[in-house]
Every structure is written in C-alpha cells, then in structure tokens.
Amino acid sequence: MDAKLYLLDTNVISDMMRDPAGTTTKHAWLIATNEPGSKVCTSAVAQCELLFGLRRRPNPLWSAQYERVMASIDVLALEPTVATHYAELRSGLERSGTPIGLNNTLIAAHALALGTKLVSGGAEFARVPGLAVENWLSQEVT
C-alpha cells in the first residue's frame, strides 16, 4: 500500500516556523502519530522559496526554526512527470485568463503528478482543475 502524502506549501511551513505549537504543527504531529504510513512532505520548489526568504532577510532565529521544521519534513525532488503537468496546467490557466504564480504552478503540478493533496492556505490554488487542497491554516485541531 502506498503512503498517503501531505504535500505542504510554503505558507504552511512558514506558519510552522512562526508558531511551533500552532495549528499547522499540531496537524502534522497528529498525522505522524495517528496515520501510520502517511508522510508529511514538501516540494523542492517550496524549499527554494523558504531558503530565498531566509537569504533575503538573514535572521539566526528564523534559520534555526527552518532547520527544526524541515528536520521532520521530507523534501521531494521534481520528477520528469511534473514538467508535463506544469506545461498543461500553465497553458490551460493562461488560456482561461486565470494564471497563478509560476512557483505555485510548479507546486500544484508537483501535487498533481504525485496524485496527492496540497496543504496550503493559498486561495489561488482553487483555480487549479483537479487539485485537492486542504487548508490547515483555517482548521482547528481537535
């Protein structure tokens, strides 16, 4: 049986860095403890965005928080199938006049290629056909 993947977007990981005891961190912890075989991961694209943010505004506290959070999250490389999903997605969104940011297009294509849900608070992902999105930023953990 394949593991259920939770592909975390940049804004979710940023929230985990800002609030280590917050809702997003609790969601990830509950998955790790209550869903055997499930995996919390992120795209290499999200990692690029996070590292860019850390380089743009260097801060030892943020760097430490980044290291702490990323120690428990697998970073998935872009496989060749992501390129096909990206090309189809970007061209379709542009044709319909509803494009999204290029990095978000790559992240969405990555989730589509993996056949997994994207965990994000980004509203623009709602424009991506066939993409399942879960927003941990707006869900309370019970």
DSSP file (Angstrom, degrees, kcal/mol; ACC not computed):
  #  RESIDUE AA STRUCTURE BP1 BP2  ACC     N-H-->O    O-->H-N    N-H-->O    O-->H-N    TCO  KAPPA ALPHA  PHI   PSI    X-CA   Y-CA   Z-CA
    1    1 A M              0   0    0      0, 0.0     2,-0.1     0, 0.0     0, 0.0   0.000 360.0 360.0 360.0 132.5    0.0    0.0    0.0
    2    2 A D        -     0   0    0      1,-0.1     2,-0.1     3,-0.0     3,-0.0  -0.445 360.0-107.5 -73.3 146.8    1.3    3.4   -0.9
    3    3 A A        -     0   0    0     -2,-0.1     2,-0.5     1,-0.1    35,-0.2  -0.455  30.3-114.9 -71.6 145.4    1.8    6.0    1.8
    4    4 A K        -     0   0    0     -2,-0.1    35,-2.9    31,-0.1     2,-0.4  -0.717  35.8-148.3 -79.6 128.0   -0.7    8.9    1.9
    5    5 A L  E     -a   39   0A   0     -2,-0.5   112,-0.7    33,-0.2     2,-0.5  -0.784  16.6-162.9-102.5 143.0    1.2   12.1    1.2
    6    6 A Y  E     -ab  40 117A   0     33,-2.4    35,-2.8    -2,-0.4     2,-0.8  -0.950  14.4-157.5-118.9 105.2    0.5   15.5    2.6
    7    7 A L  E     -ab  41 118A   0    110,-1.9   112,-3.1    -2,-0.5     2,-0.3  -0.758  12.5-148.8 -89.4 109.2    2.4   18.0    0.3
    8    8 A L  E     -ab  42 119A   0     33,-3.5    35,-0.6    -2,-0.8   112,-0.2  -0.613   4.6-141.0 -84.9 133.2    2.9   21.2    2.4
    9    9 A D    >>  -     0   0    0    110,-2.7     4,-1.8    -2,-0.3     3,-0.7  -0.394  31.4 -99.3 -82.8 166.3    3.0   24.5    0.6
   10   10 A T  H 3> S+     0   0    0      1,-0.2     4,-2.7     2,-0.2     5,-0.2   0.866 120.1  56.0 -54.9 -42.9    5.4   27.3    1.6
   11   11 A N  H 3> S+     0   0    0      1,-0.2     4,-1.5     2,-0.2    -1,-0.2   0.811 106.6  50.8 -67.2 -27.9    2.8   29.2    3.7
   12   12 A V  H <> S+     0   0    0     -3,-0.7     4,-1.9   107,-0.3    -1,-0.2   0.916 112.1  45.6 -73.5 -43.8    2.1   26.2    5.8
   13   13 A I  H  X S+     0   0    0     -4,-1.8     4,-1.9     2,-0.2    -2,-0.2   0.899 110.8  54.3 -66.2 -39.3    5.8   25.6    6.6
   14   14 A S  H  X S+     0   0    0     -4,-2.7     4,-2.4     1,-0.2    -1,-0.2   0.898 107.6  50.9 -59.2 -40.2    6.2   29.3    7.3
   15   15 A D  H  X S+     0   0    0     -4,-1.5     4,-2.6     1,-0.2    -1,-0.2   0.889 107.5  52.5 -64.9 -39.1    3.4   29.1    9.8
   16   16 A M  H  < S+     0   0    0     -4,-1.9    -1,-0.2     1,-0.2    -2,-0.2   0.856 111.0  48.2 -64.2 -34.3    5.0   26.1   11.5
   17   17 A M  H  < S+     0   0    0     -4,-1.9    -2,-0.2     1,-0.2    -1,-0.2   0.903 114.7  45.0 -70.6 -42.0    8.2   28.2   11.8
   18   18 A R  H  < S+     0   0    0     -4,-2.4    -2,-0.2     1,-0.3    -1,-0.2   0.868 127.8  25.0 -68.9 -38.3    6.3   31.2   13.2
   19   19 A D    ><  -     0   0    0     -4,-2.6     3,-2.5    -5,-0.2     6,-0.4  -0.739  63.6-178.4-134.5  83.1    4.2   29.2   15.7
   20   20 A P  T 3  S+     0   0    0      0, 0.0    -1,-0.1     0, 0.0    -4,-0.1   0.707  89.9  41.8 -58.4 -21.2    5.8   25.9   16.7
   21   21 A A  T 3  S+     0   0    0      4,-0.1    -5,-0.1     5,-0.0    -2,-0.0   0.223  97.9 114.3-106.8  13.5    2.8   25.0   18.9
   22   22 A G  S <> S-     0   0    0     -3,-2.5     4,-2.1    -7,-0.2     5,-0.2  -0.010  83.4 -85.4 -82.0-175.4    0.2   26.2   16.4
   23   23 A T  H  > S+     0   0    0      1,-0.2     4,-2.4     2,-0.2     5,-0.2   0.876 122.5  50.8 -58.7 -45.6   -2.5   24.6   14.4
   24   24 A T  H  > S+     0   0    0      1,-0.2     4,-2.2     2,-0.2    -1,-0.2   0.908 111.0  48.6 -65.5 -40.3   -0.3   23.5   11.4
   25   25 A T  H  > S+     0   0    0     -6,-0.4     4,-2.4     1,-0.2    -1,-0.2   0.894 110.6  52.0 -64.6 -39.3    2.3   21.9   13.6
   26   26 A K  H  X S+     0   0    0     -4,-2.1     4,-2.7     2,-0.2    -2,-0.2   0.899 107.7  52.4 -63.9 -40.3   -0.5   20.0   15.5
   27   27 A H  H  X S+     0   0    0     -4,-2.4     4,-2.2     2,-0.2    -2,-0.2   0.948 110.9  46.8 -58.7 -48.8   -1.9   18.8   12.2
   28   28 A A  H  X S+     0   0    0     -4,-2.2     4,-2.3     1,-0.2    -2,-0.2   0.901 112.8  49.7 -61.6 -41.5    1.5   17.4   11.2
   29   29 A W  H  X S+     0   0    0     -4,-2.4     4,-2.1     1,-0.2     5,-0.2   0.916 109.4  51.3 -64.1 -43.8    2.0   15.8   14.6
   30   30 A L  H  X S+     0   0    0     -4,-2.7     4,-2.8     1,-0.2     5,-0.3   0.889 110.4  49.1 -61.9 -39.1   -1.4   14.1   14.5
   31   31 A I  H  X S+     0   0    0     -4,-2.2     4,-1.9     1,-0.2     7,-0.3   0.937 110.7  50.2 -64.3 -45.9   -0.7   12.7   11.1
   32   32 A A  H  < S+     0   0    0     -4,-2.3    -2,-0.2     1,-0.2    -1,-0.2   0.846 121.7  33.2 -61.8 -34.2    2.7   11.4   12.2
   33   33 A T  H  < S+     0   0    0     -4,-2.1    -2,-0.2    -5,-0.1    -1,-0.2   0.769 128.0  33.1 -94.8 -27.3    1.2    9.7   15.3
   34   34 A N  H  < S+     0   0    0     -4,-2.8    -3,-0.2    -5,-0.2    -2,-0.2   0.535 110.0  58.7-110.5  -8.0   -2.3    8.6   14.1
   35   35 A E  S >< S-     0   0    0     -4,-1.9     3,-2.4    -5,-0.3    -1,-0.2  -0.686  73.2-156.3-125.0  79.1   -1.9    7.8   10.4
   36   36 A P  T 3  S+     0   0    0      0, 0.0     3,-0.1     0, 0.0    -3,-0.1  -0.253  81.1  21.1 -55.1 136.7    0.7    5.0   10.1
   37   37 A G  T 3  S+     0   0    0      1,-0.3     2,-0.2    -5,-0.1   -33,-0.1   0.271  95.5 122.1  87.8 -11.9    2.3    5.0    6.6
   38   38 A S    <   -     0   0    0     -3,-2.4     2,-0.4    -7,-0.3    -1,-0.3  -0.503  46.8-154.6 -82.6 155.8    1.4    8.7    6.0
   39   39 A K  E     -a    5   0A   0    -35,-2.9   -33,-2.4    -2,-0.2     2,-0.6  -0.993  12.8-148.4-138.4 129.7    4.1   11.2    5.2
   40   40 A V  E     +a    6   0A   0     -2,-0.4    34,-1.5    32,-0.2     2,-0.3  -0.857  40.7 150.8 -92.7 124.4    4.3   14.9    5.6
   41   41 A C  E     -ac   7  74A   0    -35,-2.8   -33,-3.5    -2,-0.6     2,-0.3  -0.836  30.6-146.0-144.2 177.5    6.5   16.3    2.8
   42   42 A T  E     -ac   8  75A   0     32,-2.4    34,-3.2    -2,-0.3     2,-0.2  -0.947  26.4 -99.6-145.1 167.0    7.1   19.4    0.7
   43   43 A S  E  >  - c   0  76A   0    -35,-0.6     4,-2.0    -2,-0.3     3,-0.4  -0.591  27.7-122.2 -85.8 148.9    8.2   20.2   -2.8
   44   44 A A  H  > S+     0   0    0     32,-1.9     4,-2.1    -2,-0.2    -1,-0.1   0.792 115.1  62.2 -57.5 -26.9   11.7   21.3   -3.6
   45   45 A V  H  > S+     0   0    0     31,-0.2     4,-2.1     2,-0.2    -1,-0.2   0.919 102.4  47.6 -66.3 -43.7   10.0   24.4   -5.0
   46   46 A A  H  > S+     0   0    0     -3,-0.4     4,-2.5     1,-0.2    -2,-0.2   0.902 110.0  53.4 -63.4 -40.1    8.6   25.3   -1.6
   47   47 A Q  H  X S+     0   0    0     -4,-2.0     4,-2.8     1,-0.2     5,-0.2   0.911 106.8  52.6 -60.8 -41.1   12.1   24.7   -0.1
   48   48 A C  H  X S+     0   0    0     -4,-2.1     4,-2.4     1,-0.2    -1,-0.2   0.921 109.5  49.0 -58.5 -44.7   13.5   27.1   -2.6
   49   49 A E  H  X S+     0   0    0     -4,-2.1     4,-2.1     2,-0.2    -2,-0.2   0.911 112.4  47.9 -62.7 -42.6   11.0   29.8   -1.6
   50   50 A L  H  X S+     0   0    0     -4,-2.5     4,-2.0     2,-0.2    -2,-0.2   0.929 112.5  47.8 -64.7 -45.8   11.8   29.3    2.1
   51   51 A L  H  X S+     0   0    0     -4,-2.8     4,-2.1     1,-0.2    -1,-0.2   0.875 109.6  53.8 -65.0 -36.7   15.5   29.4    1.6
   52   52 A F  H  X S+     0   0    0     -4,-2.4     4,-2.6    -5,-0.2    -1,-0.2   0.935 108.0  50.5 -60.5 -45.9   15.2   32.6   -0.6
   53   53 A G  H  X S+     0   0    0     -4,-2.1     4,-1.7     1,-0.2    -2,-0.2   0.884 110.4  49.6 -59.5 -39.6   13.2   34.2    2.2
   54   54 A L  H  < S+     0   0    0     -4,-2.0    -1,-0.2     1,-0.2    -2,-0.2   0.857 113.5  45.7 -68.9 -34.8   15.9   33.3    4.7
   55   55 A R  H  < S+     0   0    0     -4,-2.1    -2,-0.2     1,-0.2    -1,-0.2   0.843 109.6  54.8 -75.7 -33.9   18.7   34.7    2.5
   56   56 A R  H  < S+     0   0    0     -4,-2.6    -2,-0.2     1,-0.3    -1,-0.2   0.890 126.2  20.3 -67.1 -38.9   16.8   37.9    1.7
   57   57 A R  S  < S-     0   0    0     -4,-1.7    -1,-0.3    -5,-0.2    -2,-0.1  -0.696  86.6-153.3-131.4  80.4   16.4   38.7    5.4
   58   58 A P        +     0   0    0      0, 0.0    -3,-0.1     0, 0.0    -4,-0.1  -0.273  25.4 160.0 -59.5 134.1   19.0   36.7    7.4
   59   59 A N     >  -     0   0    0     -5,-0.2     4,-2.5     1,-0.1     5,-0.2  -0.870  36.8-146.0-157.4 118.6   18.0   36.0   11.0
   60   60 A P  H  > S+     0   0    0      0, 0.0     4,-2.2     0, 0.0     5,-0.2   0.844 101.5  53.9 -58.2 -35.0   19.5   33.3   13.2
   61   61 A L  H  > S+     0   0    0      2,-0.2     4,-2.4     1,-0.2     5,-0.2   0.938 110.6  45.4 -64.8 -46.2   16.2   32.6   14.9
   62   62 A W  H  > S+     0   0    0      1,-0.2     4,-2.7     2,-0.2    -1,-0.2   0.887 111.7  52.9 -64.8 -38.3   14.4   32.0   11.6
   63   63 A S  H  X S+     0   0    0     -4,-2.5     4,-2.3     2,-0.2    -1,-0.2   0.912 110.4  47.5 -62.8 -41.5   17.2   29.9   10.4
   64   64 A A  H  X S+     0   0    0     -4,-2.2     4,-2.3    -5,-0.2    -2,-0.2   0.905 112.1  49.5 -65.6 -41.4   17.0   27.7   13.5
   65   65 A Q  H  X S+     0   0    0     -4,-2.4     4,-2.6     2,-0.2     5,-0.2   0.906 109.9  51.8 -63.6 -41.0   13.2   27.5   13.1
   66   66 A Y  H  X S+     0   0    0     -4,-2.7     4,-2.9     1,-0.2     5,-0.2   0.949 110.8  47.3 -58.8 -49.7   13.6   26.5    9.5
   67   67 A E  H  X S+     0   0    0     -4,-2.3     4,-1.2     1,-0.2    -2,-0.2   0.894 112.1  50.9 -60.3 -40.9   16.1   23.7   10.4
   68   68 A R  H  < S+     0   0    0     -4,-2.3     4,-0.4     2,-0.2    -1,-0.2   0.942 115.4  40.7 -63.3 -48.2   13.8   22.5   13.2
   69   69 A V  H >< S+     0   0    0     -4,-2.6     3,-1.6     1,-0.2    -2,-0.2   0.935 114.3  51.1 -67.4 -46.3   10.7   22.2   11.0
   70   70 A M  H >< S+     0   0    0     -4,-2.9     3,-1.1     1,-0.3    -1,-0.2   0.702  93.9  73.8 -69.7 -18.1   12.5   20.8    7.9
   71   71 A A  T 3< S+     0   0    0     -4,-1.2    -1,-0.3     1,-0.2    -2,-0.2   0.760 103.8  40.5 -63.7 -22.6   14.1   18.1   10.0
   72   72 A S  T <  S+     0   0    0     -3,-1.6     2,-0.5    -4,-0.4    -1,-0.2   0.317 105.0  77.5-108.1   7.7   10.7   16.4   10.2
   73   73 A I  S <  S-     0   0    0     -3,-1.1     2,-0.3    -4,-0.2   -32,-0.2  -0.971  72.3-135.5-123.8 126.3    9.6   17.0    6.6
   74   74 A D  E     -c   41   0A   0    -34,-1.5   -32,-2.4    -2,-0.5     2,-0.6  -0.610  16.8-141.8 -75.8 136.1   10.8   15.1    3.5
   75   75 A V  E     -c   42   0A   0     -2,-0.3     2,-0.5   -34,-0.2   -32,-0.2  -0.897  15.7-149.4-100.4 121.3   11.7   17.3    0.5
   76   76 A L  E     -c   43   0A   0    -34,-3.2   -32,-1.9    -2,-0.6   -31,-0.2  -0.783   7.9-134.1 -97.4 129.5   10.6   15.8   -2.7
   77   77 A A        -     0   0    0     -2,-0.5     2,-0.6   -34,-0.2    -1,-0.0  -0.327  32.2 -96.6 -72.0 159.4   12.5   16.4   -5.9
   78   78 A L        -     0   0    0     -2,-0.1    -1,-0.1   -35,-0.0    32,-0.0  -0.706  39.9-152.3 -80.9 119.1   10.7   17.3   -9.1
   79   79 A E    >>  -     0   0    0     -2,-0.6     3,-1.8     1,-0.1     4,-0.6  -0.486  30.9-101.9 -84.5 161.0   10.3   14.1  -11.2
   80   80 A P  H >> S+     0   0    0      0, 0.0     3,-0.9     0, 0.0     4,-0.8   0.801 118.9  65.3 -55.1 -30.7   10.0   14.4  -15.1
   81   81 A T  H 3> S+     0   0    0      1,-0.2     4,-2.0     2,-0.2     5,-0.2   0.769  89.4  67.4 -65.3 -23.3    6.2   13.9  -14.9
   82   82 A V  H <> S+     0   0    0     -3,-1.8     4,-3.0     1,-0.2    -1,-0.2   0.878  93.5  59.0 -62.7 -36.2    5.9   17.3  -13.1
   83   83 A A  H <X S+     0   0    0     -3,-0.9     4,-2.5    -4,-0.6    -1,-0.2   0.904 105.7  47.4 -60.8 -42.2    7.1   19.0  -16.3
   84   84 A T  H  X S+     0   0    0     -4,-0.8     4,-2.3     2,-0.2     5,-0.2   0.932 113.7  47.0 -65.0 -45.9    4.2   17.6  -18.3
   85   85 A H  H  X S+     0   0    0     -4,-2.0     4,-2.9     1,-0.2     5,-0.2   0.908 112.4  51.5 -61.4 -41.6    1.7   18.6  -15.6
   86   86 A Y  H  X S+     0   0    0     -4,-3.0     4,-3.2     2,-0.2     5,-0.3   0.942 110.2  47.5 -60.4 -49.4    3.2   22.1  -15.4
   87   87 A A  H  X S+     0   0    0     -4,-2.5     4,-2.0     1,-0.2     5,-0.2   0.917 116.1  44.0 -61.1 -44.3    3.0   22.7  -19.1
   88   88 A E  H  X S+     0   0    0     -4,-2.3     4,-2.1    -5,-0.2    -1,-0.2   0.928 117.2  45.8 -65.5 -44.9   -0.6   21.5  -19.3
   89   89 A L  H  X S+     0   0    0     -4,-2.9     4,-2.7    -5,-0.2     5,-0.2   0.950 114.5  45.5 -65.1 -50.7   -1.6   23.4  -16.2
   90   90 A R  H  X S+     0   0    0     -4,-3.2     4,-2.4    -5,-0.2     5,-0.2   0.924 115.0  46.9 -62.4 -44.7    0.1   26.7  -17.0
   91   91 A S  H  X S+     0   0    0     -4,-2.0     4,-2.3    -5,-0.3    -1,-0.2   0.902 113.8  48.9 -65.4 -38.8   -1.1   26.8  -20.6
   92   92 A G  H  X S+     0   0    0     -4,-2.1     4,-1.8    -5,-0.2    -2,-0.2   0.916 112.5  46.9 -65.5 -43.8   -4.7   25.9  -19.5
   93   93 A L  H  <>S+     0   0    0     -4,-2.7     5,-2.8     2,-0.2     4,-0.4   0.895 113.7  48.3 -66.3 -39.8   -4.7   28.6  -16.8
   94   94 A E  H ><5S+     0   0    0     -4,-2.4     3,-1.0    -5,-0.2    -2,-0.2   0.906 109.8  52.3 -67.4 -40.2   -3.3   31.2  -19.2
   95   95 A R  H 3<5S+     0   0    0     -4,-2.3    -1,-0.2     1,-0.3    -2,-0.2   0.878 111.5  47.0 -61.2 -37.2   -5.8   30.3  -21.9
   96   96 A S  T 3<5S-     0   0    0     -4,-1.8    -1,-0.3    -5,-0.2    -2,-0.2   0.491 114.8-117.8 -85.1  -1.5   -8.7   30.7  -19.5
   97   97 A G  T < 5S+     0   0    0     -3,-1.0    -3,-0.2    -4,-0.4    -2,-0.1   0.737  87.5 105.4  75.0  22.3   -7.3   34.0  -18.2
   98   98 A T      < +     0   0    0     -5,-2.8    -4,-0.2    -6,-0.2    -3,-0.1  -0.286  44.5 164.8-128.8  49.1   -6.7   32.7  -14.7
   99   99 A P        -     0   0    0      0, 0.0     2,-0.3     0, 0.0    -9,-0.1  -0.216  20.1-153.7 -66.4 157.9   -3.0   32.2  -14.3
  100  100 A I        -     0   0    0      1,-0.2     5,-0.1   -10,-0.0    -2,-0.0  -0.768  39.6 -64.6-120.3 171.3   -1.3   31.7  -10.9
  101  101 A G     >  -     0   0    0     -2,-0.3     4,-2.3     1,-0.1     5,-0.2  -0.154  46.5-118.7 -56.1 150.6    2.2   32.5   -9.8
  102  102 A L  H  > S+     0   0    0      1,-0.2     4,-2.1     2,-0.2     5,-0.1   0.899 113.2  47.9 -62.8 -42.8    4.9   30.4  -11.5
  103  103 A N  H  > S+     0   0    0      1,-0.2     4,-2.5     2,-0.2    -1,-0.2   0.913 112.8  49.4 -64.5 -40.3    6.2   28.8   -8.3
  104  104 A N  H  > S+     0   0    0      2,-0.2     4,-2.7     1,-0.2    -2,-0.2   0.848 107.5  55.0 -67.2 -32.0    2.7   28.0   -7.3
  105  105 A T  H  X S+     0   0    0     -4,-2.3     4,-2.5     2,-0.2    -1,-0.2   0.923 109.7  47.0 -63.7 -42.7    2.1   26.5  -10.7
  106  106 A L  H  X S+     0   0    0     -4,-2.1     4,-2.2     2,-0.2    -2,-0.2   0.913 112.7  48.8 -63.8 -42.8    5.1   24.3  -10.2
  107  107 A I  H  X S+     0   0    0     -4,-2.5     4,-2.2     2,-0.2    -2,-0.2   0.916 112.9  47.5 -64.7 -42.8    3.9   23.3   -6.7
  108  108 A A  H  X S+     0   0    0     -4,-2.7     4,-2.6     1,-0.2    -2,-0.2   0.917 111.5  50.7 -63.3 -43.0    0.4   22.5   -8.0
  109  109 A A  H  X S+     0   0    0     -4,-2.5     4,-2.6     1,-0.2    -1,-0.2   0.871 108.4  53.4 -61.9 -36.8    1.9   20.5  -10.8
  110  110 A H  H  X S+     0   0    0     -4,-2.2     4,-1.9     2,-0.2    -2,-0.2   0.932 110.1  46.4 -63.7 -46.2    4.0   18.6   -8.3
  111  111 A A  H  X>S+     0   0    0     -4,-2.2     5,-2.2     1,-0.2     4,-1.1   0.911 113.6  49.3 -62.5 -42.3    0.9   17.7   -6.3
  112  112 A L  H  <5S+     0   0    0     -4,-2.6     3,-0.3     1,-0.2    -2,-0.2   0.910 109.8  51.0 -63.9 -42.1   -1.0   16.6   -9.4
  113  113 A A  H  <5S+     0   0    0     -4,-2.6    -1,-0.2     1,-0.2    -2,-0.2   0.857 113.8  45.0 -63.8 -35.0    1.9   14.5  -10.6
  114  114 A L  H  <5S-     0   0    0     -4,-1.9    -1,-0.2    -5,-0.2    -2,-0.2   0.657 106.3-129.9 -80.4 -16.7    2.1   12.8   -7.2
  115  115 A G  T  <5 +     0   0    0     -4,-1.1     2,-0.2    -3,-0.3    -3,-0.2   0.861  65.3 126.4  68.1  35.6   -1.7   12.4   -7.1
  116  116 A T      < -     0   0    0     -5,-2.2    16,-0.4    -6,-0.1     2,-0.3  -0.738  65.3 -94.4-123.6 169.8   -1.8   13.9   -3.6
  117  117 A K  E     -b    6   0A   0   -112,-0.7  -110,-1.9    -2,-0.2     2,-0.5  -0.602  32.1-135.6 -82.5 141.2   -3.5   16.6   -1.7
  118  118 A L  E     -bd   7 133A   0     14,-2.9    16,-2.6    -2,-0.3     2,-0.7  -0.856   9.8-147.5 -96.1 131.8   -1.8   20.0   -1.4
  119  119 A V  E     +bd   8 134A   0   -112,-3.1  -110,-2.7    -2,-0.5     2,-0.3  -0.889  44.3 131.3-100.9 111.4   -1.8   21.5    2.1
  120  120 A S        -     0   0    0     14,-1.8    17,-0.1    -2,-0.7    -2,-0.0  -0.995  58.0-146.0-158.0 154.0   -2.0   25.3    1.6
  121  121 A G        +     0   0    0     -2,-0.3     2,-0.6    14,-0.1    14,-0.1   0.297  64.7 122.6-101.0   5.9   -3.7   28.5    2.6
  122  122 A G    >   -     0   0    0      1,-0.2     3,-1.2     2,-0.1     4,-0.2  -0.584  49.9-159.5 -76.1 116.2   -3.2   29.9   -0.9
  123  123 A A  G >  S+     0   0    0     -2,-0.6     3,-1.8     1,-0.2     4,-0.2   0.780  84.3  70.2 -66.3 -27.9   -6.5   30.9   -2.4
  124  124 A E  G >  S+     0   0    0      1,-0.3     3,-1.6     2,-0.2    -1,-0.2   0.722  82.3  72.8 -67.1 -18.3   -5.2   30.8   -6.0
  125  125 A F  G X  S+     0   0    0     -3,-1.2     3,-1.7     1,-0.3    -1,-0.3   0.718  80.0  74.6 -67.1 -18.4   -4.9   27.1   -5.8
  126  126 A A  G <  S+     0   0    0     -3,-1.8    -1,-0.3     1,-0.3    -2,-0.2   0.714  88.1  61.9 -64.9 -18.4   -8.7   26.9   -6.1
  127  127 A R  G <  S+     0   0    0     -3,-1.6    -1,-0.3    -4,-0.2    -2,-0.2   0.503  80.5  99.5 -83.9  -3.9   -8.3   27.8   -9.7
  128  128 A V  S X  S-     0   0    0     -3,-1.7     3,-1.6    -4,-0.1     2,-0.1  -0.748  76.8-128.8 -90.2 113.0   -6.3   24.6  -10.5
  129  129 A P  T 3  S+     0   0    0      0, 0.0     3,-0.1     0, 0.0    -2,-0.1  -0.351  87.2   6.2 -62.1 132.4   -8.5   22.0  -12.1
  130  130 A G  T 3  S+     0   0    0      1,-0.2     2,-0.6    -2,-0.1    -2,-0.0   0.436  92.6 132.9  80.3  -0.6   -8.3   18.6  -10.3
  131  131 A L    <   -     0   0    0     -3,-1.6     2,-0.5    -6,-0.2    -1,-0.2  -0.749  47.3-147.5 -89.9 123.7   -6.1   19.8   -7.5
  132  132 A A        -     0   0    0     -2,-0.6   -14,-2.9   -16,-0.4     2,-0.4  -0.783  20.9-171.8 -87.2 126.9   -7.3   18.7   -4.0
  133  133 A V  E     -d  118   0A   0     -2,-0.5     2,-0.4   -16,-0.2   -14,-0.2  -0.967  13.6-169.3-125.3 136.8   -6.4   21.3   -1.4
  134  134 A E  E     -d  119   0A   0    -16,-2.6   -14,-1.8    -2,-0.4     2,-0.8  -0.991  13.3-149.0-122.4 132.5   -6.6   21.2    2.4
  135  135 A N    >   +     0   0    0     -2,-0.4     3,-0.8   -16,-0.2     4,-0.2  -0.832  20.5 172.7-107.9  98.2   -6.1   24.4    4.4
  136  136 A W  G >  S+     0   0    0     -2,-0.8     3,-0.6     1,-0.2    -1,-0.2   0.694  75.1  71.4 -73.7 -18.2   -4.6   23.7    7.8
  137  137 A L  G 3  S+     0   0    0      1,-0.2    -1,-0.2    -3,-0.1  -114,-0.1   0.758 107.2  34.9 -69.6 -22.9   -4.2   27.4    8.4
  138  138 A S  G <  S+     0   0    0     -3,-0.8     2,-0.5     2,-0.1    -1,-0.2   0.325 101.6  89.9-112.9   6.9   -8.0   27.7    8.8
  139  139 A Q    <   -     0   0    0     -3,-0.6     2,-0.2    -4,-0.2  -112,-0.1  -0.907  66.6-140.6-109.7 127.1   -8.8   24.3   10.5
  140  140 A E        -     0   0    0     -2,-0.5     2,-0.5     1,-0.0    -2,-0.1  -0.562  18.9-127.2 -77.7 147.4   -8.7   23.9   14.3
  141  141 A V              0   0    0     -2,-0.2    -1,-0.0     1,-0.1  -114,-0.0  -0.845 360.0 360.0 -97.3 128.6   -7.2   20.7   15.6
  142  142 A T              0   0    0     -2,-0.5    -1,-0.1     0, 0.0    -2,-0.0   0.406 360.0 360.0-112.1 360.0   -9.5   18.8   18.0
